[in-house]
Amino acid sequence: MGKSKQVKRNSNSKSPYQKPDRGPPVGTSSIFKFNTKIGQHILKNVAIADAIVTKANIQPNDTVLEVGPGTGILTTRILEKAKKVVAVELDPRMAAELTCRVQGTPSQQRLQIILGDFVKTDIGNLPPFNICISNTPYQARLLISSHLIFKLLSLPRPPQTCILMVQREFALRLIARPGDSLYSRLSVNAQFFARISHIMKVSKNNFKPPPQVESSVVRIEPKANRPSISWEEWDGMLRICFVRKNKTLRASWMPSKVRAMIERNWITWASMYPQNVTEEDSNFLLGKEIPDQLCDAETDEEMDEPPEAGEDNDDIFANEAGNSGEGSVRASAVSEAALVTIGVNRVPRAMVAKLILLKIRRILDQTGLASGRAMKCDENDFLRLLHACNAEGIHFS
């Protein structure tokens, strides 16, 4: 007896054993895919979203700036507590998704969406806000996070609290202390202007799609009383110190390129403020007084070795085009033979170079930091160093 022909079940037919179709996850859209090229990794864990908003301690009269709201998992929770939310979003699709999510709700009138790149946005044109919350995009996250933080801290009236989701390594660098392996220029700059604390770790599995790195949430609270110094001066000096953070500061400040940059800055300063050039410096430039400290100056090592692995490798000479190869040798020879105007005197450029060498040695000796290392110096050490530089007429902006 032949077997009866088995009828193939239609793939579209429902089965009592088939799981019901629950649709796309809450807060996401099946219309478009997340663009990981611009760092779109959307937080999907509602418990973490609740914790972030709770840590911000939002009050009913607060205005919150949210950078990169995505589909709104944080936005909707912020709107439940804040007076207003200003959301800056790069992707028009995300902005449309967020608009649809609050449309027809009481929160609609309290949400303002600004389409654009926050890094390029003139923050002065944004509505006033006193809290910032952000799940920082993962594309070049270290760079974007750094721009975001210092753009907020540089405001005349920075937000009282910032709750930021950042890459785990970046968070550890933010809170690193002198002597830690991750202590860097970023650590000094951030802690100089704000109090920073680590709130929680966030696994990459809490995002859709999952990124390749782990994340952390940090709280940043700008300091009320900060020293009145120029940000450009402070950061410019730290760039020199942290190019070789594991070496002595003498090794960081003595290379020829560093001294040449300081020399150009000093000449500019002396041209702008000739009345501030001391009589001692003028006599030295005219060859009237040669301090004993310069007797062995010609034998100082250049110490132009490249930075070691793990050190800050910022190219502080990026704008010095054409300073390599034979051209730089010819330029150096012409520079040494040239005369420059300092006050009412025309002096050899070579004497200015010797004066800068003398000043650097004097600064490091007076501060007691010649044998110190940037990775072990704290905020007070760098403040003393900057004050000593400015007293010698050396500036970095």
C-alpha positions as CSV (number, residue, x, y, z in Angstrom):
1,M,0.0,0.0,0.0
2,G,1.5,3.3,-1.1
3,K,2.2,6.2,1.3
4,S,-0.2,9.1,1.2
5,K,1.4,12.3,-0.1
6,Q,2.4,14.7,2.7
7,V,1.2,18.2,2.3
8,K,3.8,20.8,3.0
9,R,2.6,23.4,5.5
10,N,2.4,26.9,4.3
11,S,5.2,28.9,5.9
12,N,2.8,31.8,6.5
13,S,0.3,29.7,8.3
14,K,0.1,30.0,12.1
15,S,0.8,27.0,14.4
16,P,-0.4,26.5,17.9
17,Y,3.3,25.9,18.8
18,Q,4.5,29.1,17.2
19,K,5.5,32.0,19.5
20,P,3.4,35.1,19.0
21,D,4.9,38.0,17.1
22,R,5.6,40.7,19.7
23,G,6.9,43.3,17.1
24,P,10.0,45.4,17.5
25,P,11.4,46.2,21.0
26,V,10.0,49.2,22.8
27,G,11.6,52.5,21.8
28,T,12.9,51.2,18.5
29,S,11.6,51.3,14.9
30,S,11.7,48.5,12.3
31,I,11.6,51.2,9.6
32,F,15.4,51.9,9.7
33,K,18.6,50.3,10.9
34,F,20.9,51.9,13.5
35,N,23.9,53.6,11.8
36,T,27.0,52.3,13.7
37,K,29.2,54.5,11.4
38,I,28.0,57.5,13.4
39,G,28.1,55.6,16.7
40,Q,24.4,54.6,17.1
41,H,24.3,52.0,19.9
42,I,21.0,52.5,21.6
43,L,20.6,51.8,25.3
44,K,17.9,49.2,25.7
45,N,18.1,48.4,29.5
46,V,15.3,50.4,31.1
47,A,16.7,49.8,34.6
48,I,20.0,51.5,33.6
49,A,18.0,54.4,32.0
50,D,16.0,54.8,35.3
51,A,19.3,54.8,37.3
52,I,20.9,57.5,35.1
53,V,17.9,59.8,35.5
54,T,17.7,59.2,39.2
55,K,21.4,60.0,39.6
56,A,20.9,63.4,37.9
57,N,18.6,64.4,40.8
58,I,16.3,66.4,38.5
59,Q,14.0,68.9,40.0
60,P,10.6,70.1,38.6
61,N,12.1,73.5,37.6
62,D,15.2,72.1,35.9
63,T,16.0,72.4,32.1
64,V,18.0,69.4,30.9
65,L,20.2,69.3,27.8
66,E,20.4,65.8,26.3
67,V,23.1,65.1,23.7
68,G,22.2,62.2,21.4
69,P,18.7,61.2,22.6
70,G,18.3,58.4,20.0
71,T,14.9,56.9,20.2
72,G,14.2,58.5,23.6
73,I,14.7,55.8,26.3
74,L,16.3,58.5,28.5
75,T,14.3,61.4,27.1
76,T,10.8,60.1,28.2
77,R,12.1,59.5,31.7
78,I,13.7,63.0,31.9
79,L,10.5,64.6,30.8
80,E,8.6,63.0,33.7
81,K,10.8,65.0,36.1
82,A,12.1,68.1,34.3
83,K,10.5,71.4,33.3
84,K,12.0,71.2,29.8
85,V,14.3,69.0,27.7
86,V,16.5,70.3,24.9
87,A,17.6,67.4,22.8
88,V,20.4,67.7,20.2
89,E,20.3,64.9,17.7
90,L,22.5,64.4,14.6
91,D,20.3,61.8,12.8
92,P,17.0,63.1,11.3
93,R,15.5,59.7,11.5
94,M,16.1,59.5,15.2
95,A,14.7,63.0,15.7
96,A,11.6,62.0,13.8
97,E,11.3,58.8,15.9
98,L,11.5,60.8,19.1
99,T,9.0,63.3,17.9
100,C,6.5,60.5,17.1
101,R,7.1,59.0,20.5
102,V,6.0,62.1,22.5
103,Q,3.4,63.4,20.0
104,G,0.0,63.8,21.5
105,T,1.3,63.5,25.1
106,P,1.6,66.2,27.7
107,S,5.4,66.1,27.3
108,Q,5.2,67.2,23.7
109,Q,5.3,71.0,24.6
110,R,8.2,70.5,27.0
111,L,10.6,68.9,24.4
112,Q,12.7,70.9,22.0
113,I,14.6,68.9,19.4
114,I,17.6,70.6,17.7
115,L,18.9,68.8,14.7
116,G,22.7,68.9,14.3
117,D,26.2,67.9,15.5
118,F,26.6,69.1,19.1
119,V,30.4,69.4,18.7
120,K,29.8,71.9,15.9
121,T,26.8,73.6,17.5
122,D,27.3,77.0,19.0
123,I,26.4,76.2,22.6
124,G,25.7,79.9,23.3
125,N,22.7,79.7,21.0
126,L,21.0,76.9,23.0
127,P,18.3,77.6,25.5
128,P,19.7,77.9,29.1
129,F,20.1,74.6,30.9
130,N,21.4,73.5,34.3
131,I,21.8,69.7,33.8
132,C,23.3,67.7,31.0
133,I,22.7,64.0,30.3
134,S,24.2,62.1,27.4
135,N,24.7,58.6,26.1
136,T,27.8,59.7,24.1
137,P,27.9,58.3,20.5
138,Y,30.5,55.5,20.1
139,Q,32.0,56.8,16.9
140,A,35.5,58.1,17.9
141,R,34.0,58.1,21.4
142,L,37.1,59.2,23.2
143,L,37.4,62.3,21.1
144,I,33.7,63.2,21.1
145,S,33.5,62.7,24.9
146,S,36.5,65.0,25.4
147,H,35.0,67.7,23.2
148,L,31.6,67.4,25.0
149,I,33.1,67.7,28.5
150,F,35.3,70.6,27.9
151,K,32.7,72.4,25.8
152,L,30.4,72.2,28.8
153,L,33.1,73.2,31.3
154,S,34.2,76.2,29.3
155,L,30.8,77.8,29.5
156,P,30.6,81.0,31.6
157,R,27.9,79.3,33.6
158,P,28.4,75.5,33.2
159,P,25.6,73.1,34.1
160,Q,25.6,72.2,37.8
161,T,25.6,68.5,37.0
162,C,26.5,66.3,34.0
163,I,25.7,62.6,33.9
164,L,27.5,61.1,30.9
165,M,27.8,57.6,29.5
166,V,31.3,57.2,28.2
167,Q,33.7,54.5,27.2
168,R,35.1,52.6,30.2
169,E,38.8,53.5,29.4
170,F,37.8,57.2,29.1
171,A,36.0,57.1,32.4
172,L,39.1,55.6,34.1
173,R,41.3,58.3,32.6
174,L,38.9,61.0,33.9
175,I,39.2,59.8,37.5
176,A,42.9,58.7,37.5
177,R,45.1,60.1,40.2
178,P,48.8,61.0,40.1
179,G,50.9,57.8,39.8
180,D,48.1,55.8,38.1
181,S,49.0,54.3,34.7
182,L,46.0,56.1,33.1
183,Y,46.9,59.5,34.6
184,S,47.1,61.9,31.7
185,R,46.6,65.5,30.5
186,L,42.9,64.6,30.3
187,S,42.9,63.7,34.0
188,V,44.6,66.9,35.1
189,N,42.4,69.2,32.9
190,A,39.1,67.6,33.9
191,Q,39.9,67.4,37.6
192,F,41.2,71.0,37.6
193,F,37.8,72.3,36.5
194,A,35.4,69.8,38.0
195,R,34.7,67.1,40.6
196,I,34.3,63.8,38.8
197,S,33.0,60.5,40.2
198,H,32.3,57.1,38.8
199,I,28.7,56.0,39.1
200,M,28.3,52.6,37.5
201,K,29.6,50.2,34.9
202,V,27.5,49.3,31.9
203,S,28.0,46.1,29.9
204,K,28.0,46.3,26.2
205,N,25.1,43.8,26.1
206,N,22.8,46.6,27.3
207,F,23.0,48.3,23.9
208,K,21.5,47.5,20.5
209,P,23.5,46.8,18.6
210,P,26.2,45.9,21.1
211,P,29.4,48.0,20.8
212,Q,32.9,46.5,21.0
213,V,33.8,48.2,24.3
214,E,32.4,48.4,27.8
215,S,30.9,51.7,29.1
216,S,30.7,53.6,32.4
217,V,28.5,56.4,33.7
218,V,30.3,59.4,35.4
219,R,29.0,62.4,37.2
220,I,30.8,65.7,36.5
221,E,30.2,68.7,38.8
222,P,32.0,72.0,37.8
223,K,33.9,73.6,40.7
224,A,32.5,76.8,41.9
225,N,35.8,78.5,42.8
226,R,38.4,77.8,40.1
227,P,41.8,79.7,39.7
228,S,41.5,82.6,37.3
229,I,43.9,81.3,34.6
230,S,43.7,81.1,30.9
231,W,42.5,77.7,29.6
232,E,44.8,78.0,26.6
233,E,47.8,78.7,28.8
234,W,47.1,75.8,31.1
235,D,46.4,73.2,28.4
236,G,49.4,74.4,26.3
237,M,51.8,73.9,29.2
238,L,50.3,70.4,30.0
239,R,50.8,69.3,26.4
240,I,54.5,69.8,26.8
241,C,54.6,68.0,30.2
242,F,52.6,65.0,29.1
243,V,54.3,64.3,25.8
244,R,56.8,62.3,27.9
245,K,54.8,61.7,31.1
246,N,57.1,58.9,32.3
247,K,60.3,60.9,31.9
248,T,61.5,63.9,33.9
249,L,60.1,67.3,33.2
250,R,63.6,68.4,32.2
251,A,63.6,65.7,29.5
252,S,60.2,67.0,28.3
253,W,61.2,70.7,28.2
254,M,64.7,70.5,26.8
255,P,64.2,69.0,23.3
256,S,65.0,71.6,20.6
257,K,61.5,71.6,19.1
258,V,60.0,72.5,22.5
259,R,62.6,75.2,23.1
260,A,62.0,76.6,19.6
261,M,58.3,76.8,20.2
262,I,58.8,78.6,23.5
263,E,61.3,80.9,21.9
264,R,58.7,82.0,19.2
265,N,56.1,82.5,21.9
266,W,58.5,84.7,24.0
267,I,59.4,86.8,21.0
268,T,55.8,87.4,20.3
269,W,55.1,88.3,23.9
270,A,58.1,90.6,24.1
271,S,57.0,92.4,20.9
272,M,53.5,93.0,22.4
273,Y,54.7,94.0,25.8
274,P,58.3,95.4,25.4
275,Q,57.9,97.3,28.7
276,N,57.7,94.0,30.5
277,V,61.1,92.7,29.3
278,T,63.4,93.0,32.3
279,E,66.7,94.9,32.3
280,E,68.5,91.6,33.2
281,D,67.0,89.9,30.1
282,S,67.9,92.9,27.9
283,N,71.5,93.0,29.2
284,F,71.9,89.3,28.5
285,L,70.6,89.6,24.9
286,L,73.1,92.4,24.3
287,G,75.9,90.3,25.6
288,K,76.6,92.4,28.7
289,E,75.8,89.7,31.3
290,I,76.4,85.9,30.8
291,P,75.1,84.0,33.9
292,D,77.2,81.1,35.2
293,Q,74.2,78.7,34.5
294,L,75.0,79.0,30.8
295,C,78.6,77.9,31.1
296,D,77.7,74.3,30.3
297,A,74.5,75.1,28.4
298,E,76.1,74.1,25.1
299,T,76.7,70.6,26.4
300,D,73.0,69.9,27.3
301,E,71.6,66.9,25.6
302,E,68.8,67.5,23.2
303,M,66.8,64.5,24.3
304,D,64.7,64.4,21.1
305,E,63.8,60.7,21.4
306,P,60.1,59.8,20.5
307,P,57.5,59.3,23.3
308,E,57.3,55.8,24.8
309,A,54.3,53.5,24.4
310,G,51.5,54.5,26.8
311,E,52.5,58.1,26.9
312,D,50.4,61.0,25.6
313,N,51.4,61.3,21.9
314,D,49.8,64.6,21.2
315,D,51.6,66.4,18.3
316,I,52.1,69.8,19.9
317,F,54.0,70.8,16.8
318,A,51.3,69.9,14.3
319,N,51.0,73.5,13.1
320,E,54.8,73.8,12.4
321,A,54.7,72.9,8.7
322,G,57.9,72.4,6.9
323,N,60.1,71.9,10.0
324,S,61.7,68.6,8.9
325,G,64.5,67.4,6.6
326,E,67.0,69.7,4.9
327,G,64.6,72.6,4.8
328,S,64.5,72.7,8.6
329,V,68.3,72.7,8.8
330,R,68.5,75.7,6.4
331,A,65.7,77.5,8.2
332,S,67.5,76.9,11.5
333,A,70.8,78.4,10.2
334,V,69.0,81.4,8.8
335,S,67.1,81.8,12.1
336,E,70.3,81.8,14.2
337,A,71.9,84.4,12.0
338,A,68.9,86.7,11.9
339,L,68.3,89.6,14.2
340,V,65.1,90.2,16.0
341,T,63.7,93.3,17.6
342,I,63.2,93.1,21.4
343,G,62.1,96.5,22.8
344,V,64.3,99.1,21.2
345,N,67.2,96.7,20.5
346,R,68.0,94.5,17.6
347,V,69.6,91.3,19.0
348,P,70.8,88.0,17.5
349,R,68.2,85.3,17.4
350,A,70.9,82.9,18.8
351,M,71.0,85.0,22.0
352,V,67.2,84.7,22.4
353,A,67.6,80.9,22.1
354,K,70.2,80.9,24.9
355,L,68.0,83.1,27.0
356,I,65.1,80.7,26.7
357,L,67.4,77.8,27.7
358,L,68.4,79.8,30.7
359,K,64.8,80.6,31.6
360,I,63.7,76.9,31.3
361,R,66.5,75.7,33.6
362,R,65.7,78.5,36.1
363,I,62.0,77.6,36.1
364,L,62.6,73.9,36.7
365,D,65.2,74.6,39.4
366,Q,63.1,77.2,41.3
367,T,60.0,75.0,41.3
368,G,62.0,71.9,42.2
369,L,60.4,70.0,39.3
370,A,63.4,69.3,37.1
371,S,63.5,65.7,38.3
372,G,59.8,65.4,38.7
373,R,57.6,63.3,36.3
374,A,54.3,64.5,34.9
375,M,52.5,61.2,35.8
376,K,53.3,61.9,39.5
377,C,52.7,65.7,39.6
378,D,49.4,67.0,40.9
379,E,47.3,70.1,40.2
380,N,49.3,72.2,42.6
381,D,52.6,71.2,41.0
382,F,51.4,72.3,37.6
383,L,50.0,75.5,38.9
384,R,53.4,76.4,40.4
385,L,55.1,75.5,37.1
386,L,52.7,77.7,35.1
387,H,53.1,80.6,37.6
388,A,56.9,80.4,37.3
389,C,56.7,80.3,33.4
390,N,54.5,83.4,33.3
391,A,56.8,85.2,35.7
392,E,59.6,84.6,33.2
393,G,57.5,85.9,30.3
394,I,56.9,82.4,28.9
395,H,53.3,81.9,27.7
396,F,51.5,79.1,25.8
397,S,48.7,80.9,23.9
